[in-house]
């Protein structure tokens, strides 16, 4: 039986996580709390250390760390001093600053929070009102605390990035709708144990980095600061703007020239994950439907707020982007399938409302426009279903590629159906056609299938263009997803011996059946299967969803009024990192370092 070395104890864990190999059994024995961490891999050991013993991160120097390990081995436990009342107040202030940032509140709203807590304590716990005296929520202090939290999260990300075996970048230049235009750069990396990390790497002000060369330099600087070499970059996912994918002068071309991935893998690029519904809607909005609907929504928000039939629509609008909406944000919201479907269901109520206020209803008498509206609703609803599947993270690019291939097959089916005037999968268009049949003469033409067939063909070509690189690595994706059913003769020559050996291992087959893909490949021995493990790291590092980009876009649209206020790039960066991160700040470290810098 092969020894699963990636699951075994590794010597470097002792100084990094203050654990030793137990004399009996598996796992890692913590030198601090003397508890046995039943580890399935490095992530378990790291999570225990960060959750329980974050205090010891202050011992960072190599000699200092080695001395700490020796003291712990002898049972001499340096106790973490309990937080003083002033430190507890500072920690509470940090936590409140983080909440204010998450909610997109202005710096001055800390005063209001302070007054709310004061009123509550005065009535509920009058003896404890004095604890608020040490919590400073002034705008200046709140701003600085947000920057401190950002620096702490950034340092943690950079420490983890050192262990990335492979990583990919997501470049989103279409998310920002405030007073400036920015490029959001996200990184997805995997370490030895295939634990996936998706985080914001940096934000680049496009006003200051207008040219592609300047943008490239800013990205390379961010990668260098994070300790990420271009040789470890596997994939790029972008929007499909000319700045990103221009044939000769796009950023992707520059990045591919700079980055050379090992083992003959070129940098994989796909441009369909980010804002899929928004980007694709421009290809299927055949009669500028969204522009007309946006005018209706503005009228409803200004003159129809009290009408009960529109409350669900208004609630949906405010949950997406708050009470204040700028034109671009409204336009993007309307291009989502769920929103269009809701508006379509209210079309009769909207017509009655427009008549009551004397607004034009010319679109409701245009049969072609009504059919286009129904068609757009149906296509965008199909795109919404795909987009929701692609928002599920940590499923790996192989599963996402399967969803994309299935949708391309679905588009072929929709094209055949529209040619045959079969509206089985066009529910909204079918409703429009049925309604028009009751008002038109029998010989009048209602539906023009060629008009919509051309639109579906255009959408098919866009999908082929967006995801063509994933088709180039189709075999790698299939090998990653189904290593035991993949025929060795179809695999690259370099991997055939390892694959045959893997498929003959009964123990690994049992693990594959009982664990998810990430756990299976995390436990696969890098010594016995170096090539397969390398392929797994690369595939796992590819962005498999738009979740983190959607999280940033949602934060921006909900808080666009706050974010449109004058902010430095540094503060903007801090707000978006706090809003999108999955890393927990090291609170005690923040408190003590702040005290050390302000004795």
C-alpha positions in Angstrom: 0.0 0.0 0.0 1.3 3.4 -0.9 1.9 5.9 1.8 -0.1 9.1 1.3 2.7 11.6 2.0 0.5 14.7 1.4 -1.6 13.6 4.3 1.3 12.8 6.6 3.0 15.2 9.0 5.5 17.6 7.5 8.5 19.0 9.4 8.0 22.6 8.4 4.6 22.7 10.2 6.5 22.8 13.6 7.8 26.3 13.2 4.9 27.5 11.1 2.0 26.2 13.1 3.6 25.1 16.5 2.8 21.4 16.1 4.8 18.2 16.3 4.2 14.7 15.0 2.4 12.7 17.8 4.3 9.6 19.1 1.2 7.5 18.3 -1.5 7.8 15.8 -2.0 10.3 13.0 -2.5 14.0 12.9 -0.5 16.8 14.6 0.0 17.5 18.3 -0.3 21.2 19.2 2.5 22.4 21.4 0.4 25.2 22.9 -2.8 23.6 23.9 -1.6 19.9 23.8 -4.6 19.0 21.7 -4.4 16.5 18.9 -5.4 18.0 15.5 -6.8 15.1 13.5 -5.5 16.6 10.3 -6.6 15.6 6.9 -4.1 18.1 5.5 -2.3 21.3 6.1 -5.5 23.4 6.0 -6.8 21.7 9.1 -3.6 22.5 11.0 -3.5 26.1 9.8 -7.1 26.6 10.7 -6.5 25.4 14.2 -3.5 27.6 14.6 -5.2 30.7 13.3 -8.4 30.2 15.3 -6.8 29.3 18.6 -3.2 30.7 18.8 -3.1 33.7 16.6 -1.3 35.5 19.5 2.0 33.7 18.6 2.2 35.4 15.2 4.1 38.1 16.9 7.1 35.7 17.0 8.0 36.2 13.4 11.8 36.3 13.2 13.4 32.9 12.4 15.5 32.8 15.5 12.7 34.0 17.7 10.4 31.4 16.2 12.9 28.6 16.8 13.3 29.7 20.4 9.5 29.7 20.9 9.3 26.2 19.6 12.0 25.1 22.0 10.3 26.7 25.0 7.0 25.1 24.1 8.7 21.7 23.8 9.9 22.1 27.4 6.4 23.1 28.6 7.3 26.7 29.1 4.2 28.3 27.7 4.4 32.1 27.1 0.9 33.2 28.1 -0.9 35.7 26.0 -1.6 38.7 28.2 -5.4 39.3 28.6 -6.7 42.3 26.8 -6.9 45.5 28.9 -10.2 47.5 29.0 -8.6 49.9 26.6 -7.6 47.1 24.2 -11.1 45.6 24.4 -12.6 49.0 23.5 -10.1 49.2 20.6 -11.2 45.8 19.4 -14.8 46.7 19.6 -14.1 49.8 17.6 -12.3 47.7 14.9 -15.3 45.4 14.7 -17.7 48.3 14.3 -15.5 49.9 11.7 -15.6 46.6 9.7 -19.5 46.5 10.0 -19.7 50.1 8.8 -17.5 49.2 5.8 -19.6 46.1 5.0 -22.8 48.1 5.0 -21.3 50.9 2.9 -21.9 53.5 5.6 -20.1 56.8 5.5 -17.3 57.5 7.9 -19.4 59.9 10.0 -22.1 57.3 10.7 -20.0 55.9 13.5 -21.3 58.8 15.7 -24.9 57.6 15.0 -24.0 54.0 16.0 -22.4 55.3 19.2 -25.5 57.2 20.1 -27.7 54.2 19.4 -25.6 52.0 21.7 -25.7 54.7 24.4 -29.5 54.9 24.3 -29.8 51.1 24.5 -27.3 50.7 27.4 -28.8 53.6 29.3 -32.2 51.8 29.4 -31.0 48.1 29.6 -27.6 48.2 31.4 -27.3 51.7 32.9 -24.2 50.6 35.0 -22.3 49.8 31.8 -22.8 53.1 29.8 -19.3 54.1 30.7 -17.8 51.4 28.6 -18.7 53.5 25.5 -16.3 56.2 26.6 -13.3 54.3 25.4 -14.8 53.5 22.0 -13.8 56.2 19.5 -16.0 56.1 16.4 -14.9 59.5 14.9 -14.6 59.6 11.1 -10.8 59.9 11.2 -10.4 56.9 13.5 -12.9 54.9 11.6 -11.1 55.6 8.3 -7.8 54.5 9.8 -9.3 51.3 11.3 -10.6 50.3 7.9 -7.1 50.8 6.5 -5.6 48.8 9.3 -8.0 45.9 8.7 -7.3 46.0 5.0 -3.5 45.8 5.7 -4.0 42.8 8.1 -6.1 40.9 5.5 -3.6 41.8 2.7 -0.7 40.5 4.8 -2.6 37.2 5.4 -3.3 36.8 1.7 0.3 37.4 0.8 1.5 34.8 3.3 -0.9 32.3 1.8 0.1 33.3 -1.8 3.6 32.1 -1.2 2.4 28.6 -1.0 0.3 28.7 -4.2 1.3 26.0 -6.7 -0.8 27.6 -9.4 -3.1 30.6 -9.7 -5.4 32.5 -12.1 -6.5 36.1 -12.4 -10.0 37.6 -13.0 -10.0 41.1 -14.5 -13.2 43.0 -14.2 -13.3 46.4 -15.8 -17.1 46.6 -16.1 -18.2 46.4 -12.5 -17.6 49.9 -11.3 -20.4 52.4 -11.9 -19.4 55.3 -9.6 -17.6 58.5 -10.3 -14.4 56.8 -11.5 -13.6 53.7 -13.5 -11.6 50.9 -12.0 -10.2 47.5 -12.8 -10.9 44.9 -10.1 -8.2 42.2 -10.1 -9.0 39.0 -8.3 -6.7 36.0 -7.7 -7.6 32.3 -7.3 -4.8 30.1 -6.0 -4.3 26.6 -4.8 -1.6 25.2 -2.5 -0.2 21.8 -2.0 -3.4 20.5 -0.5 -5.6 22.0 -3.2 -7.3 24.4 -0.8 -8.8 27.1 -3.0 -8.3 30.8 -2.1 -10.3 33.5 -4.0 -9.5 37.1 -2.9 -9.2 40.6 -4.2 -5.6 41.2 -5.3 -5.8 44.9 -6.2 -7.8 47.7 -7.6 -6.4 49.8 -10.5 -7.6 53.3 -11.3 -8.1 53.2 -15.1 -7.9 57.0 -15.2 -4.3 56.9 -14.1 -3.5 53.7 -16.1 -5.3 54.4 -19.4 -3.0 52.6 -21.8 -2.7 48.8 -21.9 1.0 49.1 -21.1 0.4 51.1 -18.0 -2.3 48.6 -16.9 0.0 45.7 -17.5 2.8 47.3 -15.4 0.3 47.9 -12.5 -0.8 44.3 -12.6 2.8 43.0 -12.7 3.6 45.2 -9.7 0.7 43.8 -7.7 1.8 40.2 -8.5 5.4 41.0 -7.5 4.2 42.5 -4.3 2.2 39.4 -3.5 5.1 37.1 -4.3 3.3 35.6 -7.3 5.6 34.7 -10.3 4.1 34.7 -13.8 5.4 31.2 -14.3 2.7 30.0 -11.9 -0.2 31.8 -13.6 -2.5 29.3 -15.4 -5.6 31.2 -16.4 -7.2 34.6 -17.1 -10.9 35.3 -17.1 -11.9 38.8 -18.2 -14.8 40.8 -19.6 -14.9 41.1 -23.4 -14.1 44.8 -23.8 -11.5 45.8 -26.4 -9.2 46.8 -23.6 -9.1 43.2 -22.4 -9.4 41.1 -25.6 -8.4 43.4 -28.5 -6.7 41.1 -31.1 -3.4 43.0 -31.2 -3.4 45.4 -28.4 -5.6 43.8 -25.7 -4.3 43.1 -22.2 -4.8 39.4 -22.6 -2.3 39.3 -25.5 0.3 41.2 -23.4 -0.2 38.9 -20.4 0.2 35.8 -22.5 3.4 37.0 -23.9 4.8 37.6 -20.4 3.4 34.5 -18.7 4.8 31.1 -19.7 3.2 28.3 -17.8 5.3 25.1 -17.2 4.5 21.7 -18.7 3.5 23.3 -22.1 0.3 24.9 -20.8 -0.3 28.3 -22.3 -2.3 30.7 -20.2 -6.0 29.8 -20.6 -8.3 32.7 -21.3 -12.1 32.8 -21.2 -14.2 36.0 -21.1 -17.7 34.7 -20.5 -17.9 34.2 -16.7 -18.0 37.9 -15.6 -21.4 39.5 -15.9 -22.6 36.7 -18.3 -26.2 37.9 -18.4 -25.2 41.6 -18.8 -22.7 40.9 -21.6 -24.9 38.4 -23.6 -28.0 40.6 -23.3 -26.4 43.1 -25.7 -26.4 40.4 -28.3 -30.0 39.5 -27.9 -31.6 42.9 -27.2 -32.8 43.2 -30.8 -35.0 46.3 -30.5 -33.5 48.3 -27.6 -36.1 46.8 -25.2 -34.1 47.6 -22.1 -33.9 51.3 -22.9 -37.7 51.6 -23.1 -38.2 49.6 -19.9 -35.7 51.8 -18.0 -37.9 54.8 -18.8 -40.9 52.9 -17.4 -39.0 52.1 -14.2 -37.9 55.7 -13.7 -41.5 56.8 -14.0 -42.7 54.1 -11.6 -40.0 55.1 -9.0 -40.9 58.8 -9.2 -44.7 58.7 -9.8 -45.9 55.2 -9.0 -44.2 54.4 -5.6 -47.5 54.0 -3.7 -49.2 51.7 -6.2 -49.5 48.2 -4.6 -49.0 46.3 -7.9 -45.4 47.7 -8.2 -44.3 47.0 -4.6 -42.5 43.7 -5.5 -40.7 45.4 -8.3 -39.6 48.3 -6.2 -38.5 46.0 -3.4 -36.4 44.0 -5.8 -34.9 47.2 -7.1 -33.9 48.6 -3.7 -32.5 45.3 -2.5 -30.2 45.4 -5.6 -28.9 49.0 -5.5 -30.6 50.9 -2.7 -32.9 53.9 -3.2 -30.6 56.0 -5.4 -30.0 54.6 -8.9 -27.9 56.0 -11.7 -28.5 55.2 -15.3 -25.9 52.6 -15.9 -26.7 50.7 -12.7 -30.4 50.6 -13.6 -29.6 49.5 -17.1 -27.5 46.6 -15.8 -30.1 45.5 -13.3 -32.8 45.4 -16.0 -30.6 43.2 -18.1 -31.0 40.3 -15.6 -33.4 37.6 -16.5 -35.2 37.5 -13.2 -35.9 41.3 -13.4 -37.1 41.2 -17.0 -39.4 38.3 -16.2 -41.0 40.2 -13.3 -41.5 43.3 -15.5 -43.0 41.2 -18.3 -45.6 39.8 -15.8 -46.6 43.4 -14.9 -46.8 44.6 -18.5 -50.6 45.2 -18.4 -50.4 47.0 -15.1 -47.5 49.1 -16.5 -49.6 50.0 -19.5 -52.5 51.1 -17.3 -50.1 53.2 -15.2 -48.6 54.9 -18.2 -52.0 55.8 -19.6 -53.0 57.2 -16.2 -50.1 59.6 -16.1 -50.3 60.6 -19.8 -47.0 58.8 -20.8 -46.6 57.2 -24.2 -47.7 53.6 -24.7 -46.6 53.3 -28.4 -44.7 50.2 -27.7 -47.8 48.3 -26.6 -49.3 48.8 -30.1 -46.2 47.7 -31.9 -46.6 43.9 -32.5 -43.0 43.4 -33.5 -41.7 45.2 -30.4 -44.0 43.0 -28.1 -42.7 39.8 -29.7 -39.1 41.1 -29.3 -39.9 41.8 -25.6 -41.2 38.3 -25.1 -38.2 36.7 -26.9 -35.7 38.8 -24.8 -37.4 37.7 -21.6 -37.2 34.0 -22.6 -33.6 34.1 -23.7 -32.4 36.1 -20.7 -34.2 33.6 -18.4 -32.2 30.8 -20.0 -29.0 32.8 -19.5 -30.0 33.5 -15.9 -30.3 29.7 -15.3 -26.8 29.2 -16.6 -25.5 32.2 -14.7 -26.8 30.8 -11.4 -25.0 27.5 -12.1 -21.8 29.4 -12.8 -22.1 31.3 -9.5 -21.6 28.1 -7.5 -18.0 28.2 -6.3 -15.5 25.5 -5.4 -16.9 23.1 -8.0 -13.8 23.4 -10.3 -13.7 24.5 -13.9 -14.4 21.0 -15.2 -18.0 21.2 -13.8 -18.4 24.8 -15.1 -17.3 23.7 -18.6 -19.9 20.9 -18.5 -22.6 23.6 -17.8 -21.3 25.7 -20.7 -21.3 22.7 -23.1 -24.8 21.8 -22.0 -26.0 25.3 -22.7 -24.5 25.3 -26.2 -26.5 22.1 -26.9 -29.5 23.9 -25.5 -29.0 26.8 -27.9 -29.0 24.4 -30.8 -32.3 23.0 -29.6 -33.7 26.5 -29.2 -32.6 27.4 -32.7 -34.4 24.4 -34.2 -37.5 25.1 -32.2 -37.7 28.8 -33.3 -37.3 27.8 -36.9 -40.2 25.4 -36.6 -42.2 28.0 -34.7 -42.2 25.6 -31.7 -42.5 27.9 -28.6 -42.3 25.2 -26.0 -39.2 26.8 -24.4 -40.3 30.4 -25.1 -43.0 30.9 -22.5 -43.1 34.7 -22.7 -43.0 34.8 -26.5 -45.8 32.2 -26.6 -48.0 34.4 -24.4 -47.5 37.4 -26.6 -48.3 35.4 -29.8 -51.4 34.0 -28.2 -52.6 37.5 -27.1 -51.9 39.0 -30.6 -53.8 36.2 -32.4 -57.0 37.4 -30.8 -56.6 40.9 -32.2 -55.2 40.3 -35.7 -56.6 38.9 -38.9 -55.8 35.3 -39.8 -53.6 36.2 -42.7 -51.5 38.7 -40.8 -48.0 37.6 -39.9 -47.3 37.6 -36.2 -44.0 35.8 -35.7 -40.9 36.1 -37.8 -38.7 33.1 -36.9 -35.7 34.2 -39.0 -35.4 37.3 -36.9 -34.8 35.3 -33.8 -32.9 32.5 -35.4 -30.2 35.1 -36.4 -30.1 36.3 -32.8 -29.6 32.8 -31.4 -26.9 32.1 -34.0 -25.1 35.3 -32.9 -25.3 34.2 -29.3 -23.8 30.8 -30.2 -20.9 32.4 -31.9 -20.3 34.6 -28.8 -20.2 31.5 -26.6 -17.7 29.8 -28.9 -15.5 32.9 -28.8 -15.8 33.4 -25.0 -14.9 29.8 -24.0 -12.8 28.5 -26.9 -9.6 28.1 -24.7 -11.5 25.8 -22.3 -12.1 23.5 -25.3 -8.4 23.3 -26.0 -7.8 21.7 -22.6 -11.0 19.6 -22.7 -8.9 16.4 -22.2 -7.2 17.8 -19.1 -10.6 18.8 -17.6 -12.1 15.3 -18.3 -9.0 13.7 -16.9 -9.3 15.8 -13.7 -13.1 15.1 -13.3 -13.0 11.4 -14.1 -9.5 10.0 -13.6 -10.7 6.4 -13.2 -12.9 6.3 -16.3 -10.6 8.2 -18.6 -9.0 5.9 -21.1 -5.2 6.0 -20.9 -4.7 5.8 -24.6 -6.5 9.1 -25.0 -4.3 10.8 -22.4 -1.1 12.7 -23.2 1.8 10.3 -23.4 3.5 11.9 -20.4 0.6 11.0 -18.0 -0.3 7.5 -19.3 1.9 5.5 -16.9 0.7 7.4 -13.9 -2.9 7.1 -15.0 -2.6 3.4 -15.5 -1.0 3.1 -12.0 -3.8 5.2 -10.5 -6.6 3.2 -12.0 -5.1 0.0 -10.7 -5.1 1.3 -7.1 -8.2 0.0 -5.2 -7.6 2.2 -2.2 -7.6 5.3 -4.3 -10.7 4.2 -6.2 -12.5 3.9 -2.9 -11.4 7.4 -1.9 -12.5 8.8 -5.2 -16.0 7.4 -4.7 -16.4 8.6 -1.1 -14.8 12.1 -1.3 -15.3 15.2 -3.4 -12.7 16.0 -6.1 -10.8 18.5 -4.0 -10.4 16.1 -1.0 -9.4 13.3 -3.4 -6.6 15.3 -5.1 -5.5 16.8 -1.9 -4.7 13.3 -0.6 -3.0 12.1 -3.8 0.7 11.6 -3.3 2.8 14.1 -5.2 5.7 11.7 -5.1 3.8 8.9 -6.8 1.7 11.0 -9.2 3.5 14.2 -9.8 2.1 14.9 -13.3 -1.5 14.1 -12.4 -1.1 16.2 -9.2 0.2 19.1 -11.3 -2.7 18.9 -13.7 -5.1 18.9 -10.7 -3.5 22.0 -9.3 -3.8 23.8 -12.6 -7.4 22.9 -13.2 -8.3 23.7 -9.6 -6.7 27.2 -9.9 -9.0 28.1 -12.9 -11.9 30.3 -11.9 -15.0 28.1 -11.9 -17.5 30.8 -11.0 -18.2 34.5 -10.9 -19.1 34.5 -7.2 -16.4 36.8 -5.9 -16.9 39.2 -8.9 -20.7 39.2 -8.3 -20.0 39.9 -4.6 -18.0 43.0 -5.5 -20.6 44.1 -8.1 -23.4 43.6 -5.6 -21.6 45.6 -2.9 -20.9 48.4 -5.4 -24.5 48.6 -6.7 -26.0 48.6 -3.2 -23.7 51.3 -1.9 -23.1 53.4 -5.1 -24.1 56.6 -3.4 -21.5 56.2 -0.6 -18.8 55.0 -3.1 -19.4 57.9 -5.4 -18.2 60.3 -2.6 -14.6 61.4 -2.8 -12.5 58.5 -1.6 -8.8 57.8 -2.0 -7.9 54.7 -4.0 -6.4 53.2 -0.8 -9.8 53.5 1.0 -11.7 52.2 -1.9 -9.4 49.2 -2.1 -9.9 48.6 1.7 -13.7 48.7 1.4 -13.8 46.2 -1.5 -11.3 43.8 0.2 -13.4 43.8 3.4 -16.6 43.3 1.4 -15.3 40.3 -0.7 -12.8 38.5 1.6 -13.3 35.1 3.3 -10.3 35.7 5.5 -11.0 36.6 9.2 -8.9 39.6 10.5 -6.4 38.8 13.3 -8.2 41.1 15.8 -5.7 40.7 18.7 -2.8 41.3 16.4 -4.5 44.5 15.1 -5.2 45.8 18.7 -1.7 45.1 20.0 0.2 46.4 16.9 -1.9 49.6 17.1 -1.0 50.1 20.7 2.7 49.5 19.9 2.6 52.2 17.2 0.7 54.5 19.6 2.2 54.0 23.0 
